[in-house]
Amino acid sequence: MAFDPDQIQKALDLTEKSERMALVLPAEPDLDCLASAEAIYRALEAKNKIVGLVARPKFELRSNSVHELLAKLSASTPLIKEFVISVNTSQSPVSQLRYEKEENELRIILSPKSSAVNAQAVSFSEGKITCDAIIAIGVSNTEQLRALTGFTSDVLAEIPILNMDISAENKKYGTANLISDSPSSFTEAAYYFIHNLPNASFTKELATLILTGIMYRTNSFRSHSLSADSHSIASEMMRNGANYRIALELAYQWKPLELLQLFGRASVRSKINPDDNVLWSFITEEDFRKTGRSRSDIPSVLHHLETMFPPHQLRIVLWQDSGMKDVHATLAGDTALLEILSSRIASRQENQLLEISSLFQTFQEAETAIALIIKETAAGR
């Protein structure tokens, strides 16, 4: 397990003692963070807890599926704040304060000390949010927490904090700290928290939220964030009725605009070789530079090609590293064929992708050399 069981128990104890809980998210959270917050919101509400956002983060409801999946966050209003009545006593000295409460009215009575209380000396403002605990998701330190909540250090010191994060940079400032010690997702943290709540169960909606976050974080099970826990939890969510189609759709749609632009460039510069059933795509150094993306997006590009084009034996992306003109090659597709190719050419295989170790001077050279190896391999099978 990527999360400390003792900290999970501390998180459960904290929420068990709390009636009103404030959710704090980054100003622009990703889909994984939002899905985990929504899942926790729903699970706690089912336990008759009052949950609300300190401030609504910035996110787009890009489709009806997103709107339905994030319904609680979308409709959430900030938790109730205290109402503060202030009196400037240098203008209107007060000797005594009392209140009288009748059926539908509360009277606050100020007794003047030396002169009448002037209405201009009285002002009204909002005080602190009334909450018993804070659940911070993806907030690395108390400086960020203060900026996001507007709370002072003194106020934060008085409120128990459940600190959930997957970043190694997290300062573990919470009363309970659900911090991953290995590649993980926010929704995996949410899973362990909800799984251990007394009498909790994963509804279809909760299961879809957890699956969506994992698929987004792992690039649909293709990235370095993939772990045995990711697979295990995703399988359990599927057994609990998670909607795989919605999870896949949202995980794909919720991409940065710059990455979508890179996808577009790769799609336009793609071709199909019907003779060997291979799809080729070409990404130049300029493509990376103009979209602000990098070589780490190659797995996402290959996944995009898989979803946008008919099935092929192999998908091959030839690409230039940022600032370099040498051409690299990354392949995906038939696993048996990739295994054979990896034994015939120096390469590195990871997460069902094969990256050829050799560098090429031009795209033409790379395509010719790799096509020949594929042809020879196919002939020898």
C-alpha angles and dihedrals in degrees: 000000000000093000127066110252090213090057091047088056091049089052091051092049091049094052093042090060094045128083101179119040130185120213116213120191133173115275091254108023122187124236094267091055093046093047091051092049092049091049093050091045091054095043094051093044088055086058089056093254120146109236130180144155121259087213130355110252122223114266136137127236092221096175142004088261091060091045092053095042094050096036096132095049091043093054097034118121122200117273117266116277129211116263111231125203112196127192123196097224093187087068098033114022113208124207099183142011126201138153136218122205124203130173098285102004140069117198120198109199124199118194112211117234105202106344139020117286108254117220088221089063091061121082136173131218144157119266131199123315112267105237137137096210143008125226108200116190119191095355108133103196145004092261090062090043092054091048093050097045104031088227120142122235089254092055092047090050089060097050123074111238130208103204114198121181145140096207124109086214093067113121095213092233098155135104082238121021119200096186121158118236093197138030106306145133137251089245091057088057089049089049094056091045094050093039090060097046110112111268092353121158133187109241119199089262094051091045091051091050092052093046092048093053093048093048091049094048094046096041089245092316096312106100137085089257089072115115138167088259090055091057094043095049093044090053091050091050090052089053088051091057103266112173102240093187093057092043092052093045094051095042088055097042096048095077129128114263090241091057091049087052090053089050089053093051091049092048094050091048095051132108138181125229104205093189094070099015093243128148115211126197130180128208120184130205087251091057091058092043096049094045095041091232131127146209089280087075094063093095089053091049091052090049090049091052090050091055096042101046134049116269116287135186090240138008114205127189117194109196144170119228117239111280092005134094098205113111123234127194128215121182135196134174136068105040095206091053091047089054091053092046091050089057092051100047135033106264148137121240121202135153092357092306127113119209115192113227096213119090122217131211096223141013089246092055092048094048094047094048096046094043089055092051090049091050093049091046093050091049092053098048 
